[in-house]
Amino acid sequence: SKQANFTDVALLCKKVVESKKELAKDLSIKLQFILPPEEITEASYIHLTEIQPHLTTQTVSDFSAPVDLKWFTILISRLLDICLFLASSEEDPVVELKTSREGLESVRIDLLGSSPEIEPRFLEDILSRYFGKLGSQTNLRLSSGLEGYIVKTISSELDIPLEIKMQTHPSKISINLKLTKVPQVTG
């Protein structure tokens, strides 16, 4: 598998968010990609690649993780679909995707979206085929029903830990992924 640096991950996440803007607009959802202010170098590079798409990725970051970017893109895309469908039943819905470093060892991808309140015991249904009870009780019924199963399979195959939590007041779904740095071999 390819080594992905922080810039690769941030750029990929931003592109997936951009690819979902039309769906978000159709569902009246505000969709945002967030890069923390301290990531000024990566933000500059991402902006530069938008202006000059032919640029190849220069490793700006000292972070590198083993991840198949094709499957990782599908993983992020399906997670965004889940967040968008859940948010679509809420008032003034917002879905955010944020990439950030956790020290020098890992990168976090956090998705936070408006959501109907989901009891903790039903959260794991998000990763099952047809979403269990949630498939009929939420706007997840608008989806194919396989997004969660695809997410669970890919995250398992890529060995990317995935955590789903509910936040209350206001009710939001929080999905977190973590990519861990590859130890550098020194000679």
Stockholm file with secondary structure:
# STOCKHOLM 1.0

chainA/1-187         SKQANFTDVALLCKKVVESKKELAKDLSIKLQFILPPEEITEASYIHLTEIQPHLTTQTVSDFSAPVDLKWFTILISRLLDICLFLASSEEDPVVELKTSREGLESVRIDLLGSSPEIEPRFLEDILSRYFGKLGSQTNLRLSSGLEGYIVKTISSELDIPLEIKMQTHPSKISINLKLTKVPQVTG
#=GR chainA/1-187 SS CCEEEHHHHHHHHHHHHHHTHHHHHHTTCEEEEECCTTCHHHHHHHHHHHHCTTCCCCCCCSCEEECCHHHHHHHHHHHHHHHHHHHTTSSSCEEEEEEEEETTTEEEEEEEEECCCCCGGGGGGGGSGGGTTHHHHSGGGGSCSCHHHHHHHHHHHTTCCEEEEEETTTTEEEEEEEEECCCCCCC
#=GC SS_cons         CCEEEHHHHHHHHHHHHHHTHHHHHHTTCEEEEECCTTCHHHHHHHHHHHHCTTCCCCCCCSCEEECCHHHHHHHHHHHHHHHHHHHTTSSSCEEEEEEEEETTTEEEEEEEEECCCCCGGGGGGGGSGGGTTHHHHSGGGGSCSCHHHHHHHHHHHTTCCEEEEEETTTTEEEEEEEEECCCCCCC
//
